[in-house]
């Protein structure tokens, strides 16, 4: 689904912003700064509504399909929480071995089936480009919840919203991305999204997990100052946002290569003594040791708050895409 639908006579409660209503969310590249201002304003409103009343009926009668071909805790359950807090309901498929996919059903056929039961589809799939393929098959909006090493646009939106809520602004900040920058779809999406702001970006990784050159070129072409280094200490004292990622074992074809780099960086309480007092540590999670648990009590550790912000952002996206924001 790629075109917005408009009607002159809207059902009660419907507010259709043509930038969002009926549209797919496949890549951060589809958004401009004004889109983000809208998403973040609605997400902030959602936060207030949840804190005040918990659950409300904005999307009553709407049904979301949550189709996950890859494991997920946060993305999957926060979309469930988002639609349910908005009064809608969900078809949850998070183990495709128990669906007709295991009988060999194609992705387009699966999508056509599920859209006949629901108003929007969230999909996570191991192959880059799969969300776009699903969207091409669907008449209803499709939301990319991670397509292999491709993109994770709703994660980038929640990351940016987290920075805004924690720091009050994104402009003027230095963001340091650390870990698996080659396969990490969250950093791919976030780096692209940050081109809409006045930021500097540092990429810290082992040599074999550097940010893809084409992405560095794309971000550079947008006028963003970038620095690549394997040395965290070289950039930590000037970092405002430390975005840590997991070295993803499941993306390696050669396990020996994974073993060589898996413990390259570990953020500890001692590391934090060398960081700014006003800094936020983000991580899309799950973590497997790259942030020591002793860091969790540091007020700069924002990664658990980041998960919660994700629900507000996904509530905002669902309300906007389904025409009720
Ligand atoms: N951040 C993220 O995508 O987490 P999950 O894999 O648990 O959904």
py3Dmol code that shows the C-alpha trace and the ligand (Angstrom):
import py3Dmol

protein = """\
ATOM      1  CA  UNK A   1       0.000   0.000   0.000  1.00  0.00           C
ATOM      2  CA  UNK A   2       1.622   3.270  -1.000  1.00  0.00           C
ATOM      3  CA  UNK A   3      -1.070   5.809  -1.826  1.00  0.00           C
ATOM      4  CA  UNK A   4      -3.118   7.781   0.664  1.00  0.00           C
ATOM      5  CA  UNK A   5      -6.890   7.474   0.532  1.00  0.00           C
ATOM      6  CA  UNK A   6      -9.064  10.501   1.163  1.00  0.00           C
ATOM      7  CA  UNK A   7     -12.785  10.884   1.734  1.00  0.00           C
ATOM      8  CA  UNK A   8     -14.918  13.968   2.131  1.00  0.00           C
ATOM      9  CA  UNK A   9     -17.122  12.507   4.864  1.00  0.00           C
ATOM     10  CA  UNK A  10     -15.034  10.987   7.613  1.00  0.00           C
ATOM     11  CA  UNK A  11     -16.507   8.655  10.229  1.00  0.00           C
ATOM     12  CA  UNK A  12     -16.744  10.171  13.714  1.00  0.00           C
ATOM     13  CA  UNK A  13     -13.321  10.386  15.347  1.00  0.00           C
ATOM     14  CA  UNK A  14     -11.347  10.035  12.131  1.00  0.00           C
ATOM     15  CA  UNK A  15      -8.607  12.606  11.465  1.00  0.00           C
ATOM     16  CA  UNK A  16      -6.747  11.708   8.356  1.00  0.00           C
ATOM     17  CA  UNK A  17      -3.347  13.251   7.846  1.00  0.00           C
ATOM     18  CA  UNK A  18      -2.481  12.396   4.221  1.00  0.00           C
ATOM     19  CA  UNK A  19       1.209  12.138   5.107  1.00  0.00           C
ATOM     20  CA  UNK A  20       0.416   9.055   7.182  1.00  0.00           C
ATOM     21  CA  UNK A  21      -3.125   7.775   6.630  1.00  0.00           C
ATOM     22  CA  UNK A  22      -3.161   4.449   4.799  1.00  0.00           C
ATOM     23  CA  UNK A  23       0.567   4.580   4.099  1.00  0.00           C
ATOM     24  CA  UNK A  24       3.249   1.952   4.620  1.00  0.00           C
ATOM     25  CA  UNK A  25       6.167   2.537   6.982  1.00  0.00           C
ATOM     26  CA  UNK A  26       9.107   0.832   5.264  1.00  0.00           C
ATOM     27  CA  UNK A  27      12.134   3.105   5.660  1.00  0.00           C
ATOM     28  CA  UNK A  28      13.135   6.186   7.587  1.00  0.00           C
ATOM     29  CA  UNK A  29      13.946   7.777   4.231  1.00  0.00           C
ATOM     30  CA  UNK A  30      10.227   8.406   3.696  1.00  0.00           C
ATOM     31  CA  UNK A  31      10.080  10.971   6.525  1.00  0.00           C
ATOM     32  CA  UNK A  32      10.989  14.640   6.671  1.00  0.00           C
ATOM     33  CA  UNK A  33      11.500  16.800   9.725  1.00  0.00           C
ATOM     34  CA  UNK A  34       7.882  17.935   9.825  1.00  0.00           C
ATOM     35  CA  UNK A  35       6.705  14.287   9.780  1.00  0.00           C
ATOM     36  CA  UNK A  36       8.928  13.622  12.777  1.00  0.00           C
ATOM     37  CA  UNK A  37       7.594  16.659  14.614  1.00  0.00           C
ATOM     38  CA  UNK A  38       4.083  15.235  14.152  1.00  0.00           C
ATOM     39  CA  UNK A  39       5.013  11.673  15.197  1.00  0.00           C
ATOM     40  CA  UNK A  40       6.880  12.886  18.283  1.00  0.00           C
ATOM     41  CA  UNK A  41       4.073  15.282  19.280  1.00  0.00           C
ATOM     42  CA  UNK A  42       1.504  12.475  19.022  1.00  0.00           C
ATOM     43  CA  UNK A  43       3.832  10.047  20.862  1.00  0.00           C
ATOM     44  CA  UNK A  44       4.271  12.605  23.648  1.00  0.00           C
ATOM     45  CA  UNK A  45       0.488  12.927  23.837  1.00  0.00           C
ATOM     46  CA  UNK A  46       0.182   9.129  23.979  1.00  0.00           C
ATOM     47  CA  UNK A  47       2.639   9.045  26.864  1.00  0.00           C
ATOM     48  CA  UNK A  48       0.486  11.502  28.792  1.00  0.00           C
ATOM     49  CA  UNK A  49      -2.705   9.574  27.991  1.00  0.00           C
ATOM     50  CA  UNK A  50      -1.226   6.259  29.141  1.00  0.00           C
ATOM     51  CA  UNK A  51       0.064   7.845  32.342  1.00  0.00           C
ATOM     52  CA  UNK A  52      -3.336   9.430  33.023  1.00  0.00           C
ATOM     53  CA  UNK A  53      -5.823   6.753  31.911  1.00  0.00           C
ATOM     54  CA  UNK A  54      -3.910   3.708  30.682  1.00  0.00           C
ATOM     55  CA  UNK A  55      -6.159   2.412  27.910  1.00  0.00           C
ATOM     56  CA  UNK A  56      -8.581   4.322  25.700  1.00  0.00           C
ATOM     57  CA  UNK A  57     -10.749   3.737  22.643  1.00  0.00           C
ATOM     58  CA  UNK A  58      -9.025   5.697  19.873  1.00  0.00           C
ATOM     59  CA  UNK A  59      -8.620   2.590  17.668  1.00  0.00           C
ATOM     60  CA  UNK A  60     -11.671   0.673  18.892  1.00  0.00           C
ATOM     61  CA  UNK A  61     -12.760  -1.717  16.141  1.00  0.00           C
ATOM     62  CA  UNK A  62      -9.376  -1.752  14.423  1.00  0.00           C
ATOM     63  CA  UNK A  63      -7.436  -5.015  14.063  1.00  0.00           C
ATOM     64  CA  UNK A  64      -3.656  -5.234  13.669  1.00  0.00           C
ATOM     65  CA  UNK A  65      -1.756  -8.265  12.356  1.00  0.00           C
ATOM     66  CA  UNK A  66       1.631  -8.783  13.984  1.00  0.00           C
ATOM     67  CA  UNK A  67       3.547 -11.172  11.697  1.00  0.00           C
ATOM     68  CA  UNK A  68       6.994 -12.152  12.993  1.00  0.00           C
ATOM     69  CA  UNK A  69       9.257 -14.522  11.050  1.00  0.00           C
ATOM     70  CA  UNK A  70      12.159 -13.700  13.411  1.00  0.00           C
ATOM     71  CA  UNK A  71      12.333 -13.629  17.214  1.00  0.00           C
ATOM     72  CA  UNK A  72      11.297 -10.442  18.989  1.00  0.00           C
ATOM     73  CA  UNK A  73      10.423  -9.389  22.501  1.00  0.00           C
ATOM     74  CA  UNK A  74      10.210  -5.589  22.418  1.00  0.00           C
ATOM     75  CA  UNK A  75       8.957  -4.813  18.912  1.00  0.00           C
ATOM     76  CA  UNK A  76       6.344  -7.527  18.893  1.00  0.00           C
ATOM     77  CA  UNK A  77       4.999  -6.972  22.400  1.00  0.00           C
ATOM     78  CA  UNK A  78       5.104  -3.172  22.180  1.00  0.00           C
ATOM     79  CA  UNK A  79       2.962  -3.268  19.025  1.00  0.00           C
ATOM     80  CA  UNK A  80       0.533  -5.560  20.862  1.00  0.00           C
ATOM     81  CA  UNK A  81       0.521  -3.206  23.843  1.00  0.00           C
ATOM     82  CA  UNK A  82       0.119  -0.197  21.535  1.00  0.00           C
ATOM     83  CA  UNK A  83      -2.967  -1.476  19.694  1.00  0.00           C
ATOM     84  CA  UNK A  84      -4.537  -2.788  22.903  1.00  0.00           C
ATOM     85  CA  UNK A  85      -3.959   0.460  24.819  1.00  0.00           C
ATOM     86  CA  UNK A  86      -5.723   2.196  21.920  1.00  0.00           C
ATOM     87  CA  UNK A  87      -8.718  -0.130  22.232  1.00  0.00           C
ATOM     88  CA  UNK A  88      -8.014  -2.247  19.154  1.00  0.00           C
ATOM     89  CA  UNK A  89      -7.135  -5.917  18.872  1.00  0.00           C
ATOM     90  CA  UNK A  90      -4.369  -8.007  17.362  1.00  0.00           C
ATOM     91  CA  UNK A  91      -3.792 -11.171  15.338  1.00  0.00           C
ATOM     92  CA  UNK A  92      -0.464 -12.388  16.667  1.00  0.00           C
ATOM     93  CA  UNK A  93       1.688 -14.723  14.557  1.00  0.00           C
ATOM     94  CA  UNK A  94       5.100 -14.970  16.142  1.00  0.00           C
ATOM     95  CA  UNK A  95       6.034 -18.500  15.298  1.00  0.00           C
ATOM     96  CA  UNK A  96       5.479 -19.056  11.589  1.00  0.00           C
ATOM     97  CA  UNK A  97       6.211 -22.769  11.950  1.00  0.00           C
ATOM     98  CA  UNK A  98       2.656 -23.002  13.300  1.00  0.00           C
ATOM     99  CA  UNK A  99       1.207 -21.082  10.348  1.00  0.00           C
ATOM    100  CA  UNK A 100       0.789 -22.133   6.715  1.00  0.00           C
ATOM    101  CA  UNK A 101       4.232 -20.651   5.981  1.00  0.00           C
ATOM    102  CA  UNK A 102       5.537 -24.066   7.123  1.00  0.00           C
ATOM    103  CA  UNK A 103       3.502 -25.623   4.273  1.00  0.00           C
ATOM    104  CA  UNK A 104       5.362 -23.452   1.780  1.00  0.00           C
ATOM    105  CA  UNK A 105       2.945 -20.516   1.478  1.00  0.00           C
ATOM    106  CA  UNK A 106       4.585 -17.492  -0.166  1.00  0.00           C
ATOM    107  CA  UNK A 107       4.988 -14.148   1.549  1.00  0.00           C
ATOM    108  CA  UNK A 108       2.539 -12.367  -0.821  1.00  0.00           C
ATOM    109  CA  UNK A 109      -0.136 -15.025  -0.250  1.00  0.00           C
ATOM    110  CA  UNK A 110       0.350 -14.867   3.512  1.00  0.00           C
ATOM    111  CA  UNK A 111       0.021 -11.075   3.395  1.00  0.00           C
ATOM    112  CA  UNK A 112      -3.110 -11.185   1.198  1.00  0.00           C
ATOM    113  CA  UNK A 113      -4.667 -13.610   3.668  1.00  0.00           C
ATOM    114  CA  UNK A 114      -3.892 -11.600   6.770  1.00  0.00           C
ATOM    115  CA  UNK A 115      -4.937  -8.251   5.319  1.00  0.00           C
ATOM    116  CA  UNK A 116      -8.392  -9.681   4.679  1.00  0.00           C
ATOM    117  CA  UNK A 117      -8.756 -10.006   8.468  1.00  0.00           C
ATOM    118  CA  UNK A 118      -7.068  -6.813   9.627  1.00  0.00           C
ATOM    119  CA  UNK A 119      -6.541  -3.087   9.038  1.00  0.00           C
ATOM    120  CA  UNK A 120      -2.721  -3.023   9.053  1.00  0.00           C
ATOM    121  CA  UNK A 121       0.164  -5.504   9.110  1.00  0.00           C
ATOM    122  CA  UNK A 122       3.396  -5.310  11.084  1.00  0.00           C
ATOM    123  CA  UNK A 123       6.070  -7.624   9.664  1.00  0.00           C
ATOM    124  CA  UNK A 124       9.527  -8.766  10.782  1.00  0.00           C
ATOM    125  CA  UNK A 125      11.369 -11.002   8.346  1.00  0.00           C
ATOM    126  CA  UNK A 126      15.013 -12.163   7.995  1.00  0.00           C
ATOM    127  CA  UNK A 127      15.403 -10.965   4.388  1.00  0.00           C
ATOM    128  CA  UNK A 128      16.281  -7.406   3.381  1.00  0.00           C
ATOM    129  CA  UNK A 129      13.509  -6.035   1.171  1.00  0.00           C
ATOM    130  CA  UNK A 130      10.852  -8.394   2.534  1.00  0.00           C
ATOM    131  CA  UNK A 131       8.741  -5.596   4.049  1.00  0.00           C
ATOM    132  CA  UNK A 132       8.679  -3.830   0.668  1.00  0.00           C
ATOM    133  CA  UNK A 133       7.662  -7.109  -0.969  1.00  0.00           C
ATOM    134  CA  UNK A 134       4.852  -7.487   1.572  1.00  0.00           C
ATOM    135  CA  UNK A 135       3.731  -3.903   0.966  1.00  0.00           C
ATOM    136  CA  UNK A 136       3.622  -4.503  -2.794  1.00  0.00           C
ATOM    137  CA  UNK A 137       1.248  -7.416  -2.205  1.00  0.00           C
ATOM    138  CA  UNK A 138      -0.973  -5.554   0.265  1.00  0.00           C
ATOM    139  CA  UNK A 139      -3.751  -3.017  -0.136  1.00  0.00           C
ATOM    140  CA  UNK A 140      -3.576  -2.253   3.601  1.00  0.00           C
ATOM    141  CA  UNK A 141      -0.676  -0.437   5.317  1.00  0.00           C
ATOM    142  CA  UNK A 142       2.435  -2.509   6.068  1.00  0.00           C
ATOM    143  CA  UNK A 143       4.870  -1.529   8.821  1.00  0.00           C
ATOM    144  CA  UNK A 144       8.467  -2.786   8.645  1.00  0.00           C
ATOM    145  CA  UNK A 145       9.480  -4.185  12.045  1.00  0.00           C
ATOM    146  CA  UNK A 146      12.930  -5.218  10.763  1.00  0.00           C
ATOM    147  CA  UNK A 147      13.910  -6.759   7.423  1.00  0.00           C
ATOM    148  CA  UNK A 148      17.097  -8.734   8.049  1.00  0.00           C
ATOM    149  CA  UNK A 149      20.123  -6.409   7.959  1.00  0.00           C
ATOM    150  CA  UNK A 150      18.028  -3.794   6.089  1.00  0.00           C
ATOM    151  CA  UNK A 151      16.065  -1.316   8.193  1.00  0.00           C
ATOM    152  CA  UNK A 152      14.095  -1.067  11.421  1.00  0.00           C
ATOM    153  CA  UNK A 153      12.344   2.283  10.937  1.00  0.00           C
ATOM    154  CA  UNK A 154      10.060   2.208  13.982  1.00  0.00           C
ATOM    155  CA  UNK A 155      13.128   1.502  16.156  1.00  0.00           C
ATOM    156  CA  UNK A 156      14.892   4.557  14.717  1.00  0.00           C
ATOM    157  CA  UNK A 157      11.817   6.670  15.390  1.00  0.00           C
ATOM    158  CA  UNK A 158      11.678   5.481  18.985  1.00  0.00           C
ATOM    159  CA  UNK A 159      15.440   6.033  19.341  1.00  0.00           C
ATOM    160  CA  UNK A 160      15.080   9.620  18.155  1.00  0.00           C
ATOM    161  CA  UNK A 161      12.039  10.124  20.405  1.00  0.00           C
ATOM    162  CA  UNK A 162      14.072   8.766  23.341  1.00  0.00           C
ATOM    163  CA  UNK A 163      16.855  11.273  22.640  1.00  0.00           C
ATOM    164  CA  UNK A 164      14.284  14.072  22.485  1.00  0.00           C
ATOM    165  CA  UNK A 165      12.611  13.049  25.751  1.00  0.00           C
ATOM    166  CA  UNK A 166      15.941  12.504  27.537  1.00  0.00           C
ATOM    167  CA  UNK A 167      17.957  15.474  26.208  1.00  0.00           C
ATOM    168  CA  UNK A 168      15.221  17.924  25.161  1.00  0.00           C
ATOM    169  CA  UNK A 169      16.633  18.228  21.623  1.00  0.00           C
ATOM    170  CA  UNK A 170      18.508  16.306  18.950  1.00  0.00           C
ATOM    171  CA  UNK A 171      20.219  19.303  17.429  1.00  0.00           C
ATOM    172  CA  UNK A 172      23.795  20.020  18.448  1.00  0.00           C
ATOM    173  CA  UNK A 173      24.414  16.506  19.786  1.00  0.00           C
ATOM    174  CA  UNK A 174      27.266  14.085  19.098  1.00  0.00           C
ATOM    175  CA  UNK A 175      25.974  10.539  18.685  1.00  0.00           C
ATOM    176  CA  UNK A 176      28.413   7.627  18.985  1.00  0.00           C
ATOM    177  CA  UNK A 177      27.275   4.294  17.547  1.00  0.00           C
ATOM    178  CA  UNK A 178      29.146   1.301  18.939  1.00  0.00           C
ATOM    179  CA  UNK A 179      29.344  -2.395  18.092  1.00  0.00           C
ATOM    180  CA  UNK A 180      27.932  -4.196  15.058  1.00  0.00           C
ATOM    181  CA  UNK A 181      27.491  -1.408  12.557  1.00  0.00           C
ATOM    182  CA  UNK A 182      27.688  -3.720   9.542  1.00  0.00           C
ATOM    183  CA  UNK A 183      24.652  -5.908  10.192  1.00  0.00           C
ATOM    184  CA  UNK A 184      22.868  -3.687  12.729  1.00  0.00           C
ATOM    185  CA  UNK A 185      19.675  -2.534  11.039  1.00  0.00           C
ATOM    186  CA  UNK A 186      18.868  -0.233  13.970  1.00  0.00           C
ATOM    187  CA  UNK A 187      22.018   1.837  13.414  1.00  0.00           C
ATOM    188  CA  UNK A 188      21.438   1.857   9.656  1.00  0.00           C
ATOM    189  CA  UNK A 189      17.989   3.375  10.146  1.00  0.00           C
ATOM    190  CA  UNK A 190      19.062   5.727  12.933  1.00  0.00           C
ATOM    191  CA  UNK A 191      22.045   7.126  10.995  1.00  0.00           C
ATOM    192  CA  UNK A 192      19.746   7.920   8.060  1.00  0.00           C
ATOM    193  CA  UNK A 193      17.113   9.478  10.311  1.00  0.00           C
ATOM    194  CA  UNK A 194      19.686  11.657  12.076  1.00  0.00           C
ATOM    195  CA  UNK A 195      20.477  13.375   8.773  1.00  0.00           C
ATOM    196  CA  UNK A 196      17.309  15.388   9.477  1.00  0.00           C
ATOM    197  CA  UNK A 197      19.034  16.948  12.479  1.00  0.00           C
ATOM    198  CA  UNK A 198      22.171  18.984  13.206  1.00  0.00           C
ATOM    199  CA  UNK A 199      24.282  16.169  14.687  1.00  0.00           C
ATOM    200  CA  UNK A 200      27.767  14.677  14.494  1.00  0.00           C
ATOM    201  CA  UNK A 201      28.050  10.883  14.288  1.00  0.00           C
ATOM    202  CA  UNK A 202      30.943   8.688  15.428  1.00  0.00           C
ATOM    203  CA  UNK A 203      31.071   5.038  14.343  1.00  0.00           C
ATOM    204  CA  UNK A 204      33.055   2.779  16.685  1.00  0.00           C
ATOM    205  CA  UNK A 205      33.389  -0.865  15.637  1.00  0.00           C
ATOM    206  CA  UNK A 206      35.825  -3.677  14.906  1.00  0.00           C
ATOM    207  CA  UNK A 207      37.232  -3.449  11.370  1.00  0.00           C
ATOM    208  CA  UNK A 208      35.034  -6.288  10.074  1.00  0.00           C
ATOM    209  CA  UNK A 209      31.836  -4.692  11.438  1.00  0.00           C
ATOM    210  CA  UNK A 210      32.207  -1.158  10.078  1.00  0.00           C
ATOM    211  CA  UNK A 211      29.223   0.854   8.895  1.00  0.00           C
ATOM    212  CA  UNK A 212      28.577   0.029   5.208  1.00  0.00           C
ATOM    213  CA  UNK A 213      30.447   2.478   2.971  1.00  0.00           C
ATOM    214  CA  UNK A 214      27.330   3.332   0.957  1.00  0.00           C
ATOM    215  CA  UNK A 215      25.528   4.365   4.130  1.00  0.00           C
ATOM    216  CA  UNK A 216      28.440   6.525   5.280  1.00  0.00           C
ATOM    217  CA  UNK A 217      28.392   8.138   1.828  1.00  0.00           C
ATOM    218  CA  UNK A 218      24.626   8.731   2.018  1.00  0.00           C
ATOM    219  CA  UNK A 219      24.852  10.310   5.471  1.00  0.00           C
ATOM    220  CA  UNK A 220      27.877  12.383   4.413  1.00  0.00           C
ATOM    221  CA  UNK A 221      26.042  13.636   1.339  1.00  0.00           C
ATOM    222  CA  UNK A 222      23.401  15.045   3.698  1.00  0.00           C
ATOM    223  CA  UNK A 223      26.103  17.216   5.294  1.00  0.00           C
ATOM    224  CA  UNK A 224      26.624  15.232   8.505  1.00  0.00           C
ATOM    225  CA  UNK A 225      30.137  15.169  10.002  1.00  0.00           C
ATOM    226  CA  UNK A 226      31.144  11.547  10.630  1.00  0.00           C
ATOM    227  CA  UNK A 227      34.165   9.842  12.200  1.00  0.00           C
ATOM    228  CA  UNK A 228      35.052   6.136  12.008  1.00  0.00           C
ATOM    229  CA  UNK A 229      37.363   4.627  14.632  1.00  0.00           C
ATOM    230  CA  UNK A 230      37.843   1.346  16.510  1.00  0.00           C
ATOM    231  CA  UNK A 231      38.792   3.355  19.658  1.00  0.00           C
ATOM    232  CA  UNK A 232      35.872   4.265  21.926  1.00  0.00           C
ATOM    233  CA  UNK A 233      38.114   6.290  24.255  1.00  0.00           C
ATOM    234  CA  UNK A 234      38.962   8.631  21.387  1.00  0.00           C
ATOM    235  CA  UNK A 235      35.357   9.844  21.165  1.00  0.00           C
ATOM    236  CA  UNK A 236      33.679   9.025  24.490  1.00  0.00           C
ATOM    237  CA  UNK A 237      34.485  12.301  26.325  1.00  0.00           C
ATOM    238  CA  UNK A 238      32.662  14.311  23.610  1.00  0.00           C
ATOM    239  CA  UNK A 239      29.713  11.941  23.232  1.00  0.00           C
ATOM    240  CA  UNK A 240      26.178  13.043  24.152  1.00  0.00           C
ATOM    241  CA  UNK A 241      24.407   9.837  23.047  1.00  0.00           C
ATOM    242  CA  UNK A 242      26.200   6.488  23.289  1.00  0.00           C
ATOM    243  CA  UNK A 243      24.205   4.054  21.145  1.00  0.00           C
ATOM    244  CA  UNK A 244      25.424   0.536  21.964  1.00  0.00           C
ATOM    245  CA  UNK A 245      24.532  -2.490  19.839  1.00  0.00           C
ATOM    246  CA  UNK A 246      24.926  -6.237  20.210  1.00  0.00           C
ATOM    247  CA  UNK A 247      27.381  -8.169  18.041  1.00  0.00           C
ATOM    248  CA  UNK A 248      24.790 -10.354  16.306  1.00  0.00           C
ATOM    249  CA  UNK A 249      25.968 -13.971  16.225  1.00  0.00           C
ATOM    250  CA  UNK A 250      23.031 -14.968  14.013  1.00  0.00           C
ATOM    251  CA  UNK A 251      24.258 -12.705  11.164  1.00  0.00           C
ATOM    252  CA  UNK A 252      27.715 -14.366  10.905  1.00  0.00           C
ATOM    253  CA  UNK A 253      28.342 -17.170   8.435  1.00  0.00           C
ATOM    254  CA  UNK A 254      31.693 -17.947  10.108  1.00  0.00           C
ATOM    255  CA  UNK A 255      31.455 -18.521  13.891  1.00  0.00           C
ATOM    256  CA  UNK A 256      35.245 -18.063  14.293  1.00  0.00           C
ATOM    257  CA  UNK A 257      34.870 -14.489  13.024  1.00  0.00           C
ATOM    258  CA  UNK A 258      32.114 -13.896  15.589  1.00  0.00           C
ATOM    259  CA  UNK A 259      34.317 -15.275  18.386  1.00  0.00           C
ATOM    260  CA  UNK A 260      37.109 -12.887  17.398  1.00  0.00           C
ATOM    261  CA  UNK A 261      34.958  -9.764  17.811  1.00  0.00           C
ATOM    262  CA  UNK A 262      32.171 -10.699  20.225  1.00  0.00           C
ATOM    263  CA  UNK A 263      33.804  -9.101  23.298  1.00  0.00           C
ATOM    264  CA  UNK A 264      35.310  -6.084  21.527  1.00  0.00           C
ATOM    265  CA  UNK A 265      33.485  -3.510  23.653  1.00  0.00           C
ATOM    266  CA  UNK A 266      31.943  -3.737  27.116  1.00  0.00           C
ATOM    267  CA  UNK A 267      30.504  -0.640  28.790  1.00  0.00           C
ATOM    268  CA  UNK A 268      31.156  -0.810  32.532  1.00  0.00           C
ATOM    269  CA  UNK A 269      30.769   1.556  35.485  1.00  0.00           C
ATOM    270  CA  UNK A 270      34.435   2.437  34.949  1.00  0.00           C
ATOM    271  CA  UNK A 271      33.747   3.372  31.304  1.00  0.00           C
ATOM    272  CA  UNK A 272      31.004   5.694  32.487  1.00  0.00           C
ATOM    273  CA  UNK A 273      33.479   7.655  34.656  1.00  0.00           C
ATOM    274  CA  UNK A 274      35.089   8.840  31.401  1.00  0.00           C
ATOM    275  CA  UNK A 275      31.794   9.976  29.849  1.00  0.00           C
ATOM    276  CA  UNK A 276      29.956  13.283  30.117  1.00  0.00           C
ATOM    277  CA  UNK A 277      27.733  13.822  33.164  1.00  0.00           C
ATOM    278  CA  UNK A 278      24.913  14.772  30.786  1.00  0.00           C
ATOM    279  CA  UNK A 279      24.873  11.780  28.463  1.00  0.00           C
ATOM    280  CA  UNK A 280      22.372   9.059  27.588  1.00  0.00           C
ATOM    281  CA  UNK A 281      23.250   5.435  26.893  1.00  0.00           C
ATOM    282  CA  UNK A 282      20.827   3.812  24.453  1.00  0.00           C
ATOM    283  CA  UNK A 283      20.648   0.219  23.247  1.00  0.00           C
ATOM    284  CA  UNK A 284      17.900  -1.313  21.084  1.00  0.00           C
ATOM    285  CA  UNK A 285      18.231  -4.503  23.189  1.00  0.00           C
ATOM    286  CA  UNK A 286      18.523  -7.410  23.674  1.00  0.00           C
ATOM    287  CA  UNK A 287      22.049  -7.157  25.115  1.00  0.00           C
ATOM    288  CA  UNK A 288      24.368 -10.099  25.666  1.00  0.00           C
ATOM    289  CA  UNK A 289      27.130  -8.527  27.743  1.00  0.00           C
ATOM    290  CA  UNK A 290      28.121  -5.346  25.894  1.00  0.00           C
ATOM    291  CA  UNK A 291      26.678  -3.253  28.739  1.00  0.00           C
ATOM    292  CA  UNK A 292      27.497  -4.578  32.224  1.00  0.00           C
ATOM    293  CA  UNK A 293      24.472  -4.809  34.517  1.00  0.00           C
ATOM    294  CA  UNK A 294      26.225  -2.487  37.009  1.00  0.00           C
ATOM    295  CA  UNK A 295      25.557   0.345  34.512  1.00  0.00           C
ATOM    296  CA  UNK A 296      21.780  -0.103  34.813  1.00  0.00           C
ATOM    297  CA  UNK A 297      21.616   1.996  37.990  1.00  0.00           C
ATOM    298  CA  UNK A 298      23.431   4.928  36.382  1.00  0.00           C
ATOM    299  CA  UNK A 299      20.868   7.669  35.621  1.00  0.00           C
ATOM    300  CA  UNK A 300      22.456   8.008  32.167  1.00  0.00           C
ATOM    301  CA  UNK A 301      21.400   4.437  31.325  1.00  0.00           C
ATOM    302  CA  UNK A 302      18.302   5.189  29.234  1.00  0.00           C
ATOM    303  CA  UNK A 303      17.819   1.815  27.514  1.00  0.00           C
ATOM    304  CA  UNK A 304      14.943   0.592  29.669  1.00  0.00           C
ATOM    305  CA  UNK A 305      13.127   3.923  29.365  1.00  0.00           C
ATOM    306  CA  UNK A 306      13.821   3.673  25.607  1.00  0.00           C
ATOM    307  CA  UNK A 307      11.742   0.453  25.459  1.00  0.00           C
ATOM    308  CA  UNK A 308       8.806   2.207  27.074  1.00  0.00           C
ATOM    309  CA  UNK A 309       9.083   5.181  24.712  1.00  0.00           C
ATOM    310  CA  UNK A 310       8.818   2.615  21.920  1.00  0.00           C
ATOM    311  CA  UNK A 311       5.254   1.813  22.880  1.00  0.00           C
ATOM    312  CA  UNK A 312       4.256   5.500  22.730  1.00  0.00           C
ATOM    313  CA  UNK A 313       5.856   5.905  19.302  1.00  0.00           C
ATOM    314  CA  UNK A 314       4.111   2.780  18.002  1.00  0.00           C
ATOM    315  CA  UNK A 315       0.798   4.014  19.416  1.00  0.00           C
ATOM    316  CA  UNK A 316       1.359   7.272  17.529  1.00  0.00           C
ATOM    317  CA  UNK A 317       2.211   5.472  14.280  1.00  0.00           C
ATOM    318  CA  UNK A 318      -0.831   3.203  14.476  1.00  0.00           C
ATOM    319  CA  UNK A 319      -3.137   6.130  15.210  1.00  0.00           C
ATOM    320  CA  UNK A 320      -1.666   8.157  12.318  1.00  0.00           C
ATOM    321  CA  UNK A 321      -1.652   5.299   9.799  1.00  0.00           C
ATOM    322  CA  UNK A 322      -5.200   4.262  10.741  1.00  0.00           C
ATOM    323  CA  UNK A 323      -6.489   7.834  10.581  1.00  0.00           C
ATOM    324  CA  UNK A 324      -7.388   8.565  14.183  1.00  0.00           C
ATOM    325  CA  UNK A 325      -4.559  10.785  15.442  1.00  0.00           C
TER     326      UNK A 325
END
"""
ligand_1 = """\
8
LIG
N 14.906 -3.651 19.611
C 14.336 -4.736 19.080
O 14.029 -4.801 17.881
O 14.090 -5.728 20.006
P 13.360 -7.092 19.698
O 14.254 -7.879 18.783
O 13.162 -7.754 21.038
O 12.051 -6.769 19.014
"""
view = py3Dmol.view(width=600, height=400)
view.addModel(protein, "pdb")
view.setStyle({"model": 0}, {"cartoon": {"style": "trace"}})
view.addModel(ligand_1, "xyz")
view.setStyle({"model": 1}, {"stick": {}})
view.zoomTo()
view.show()
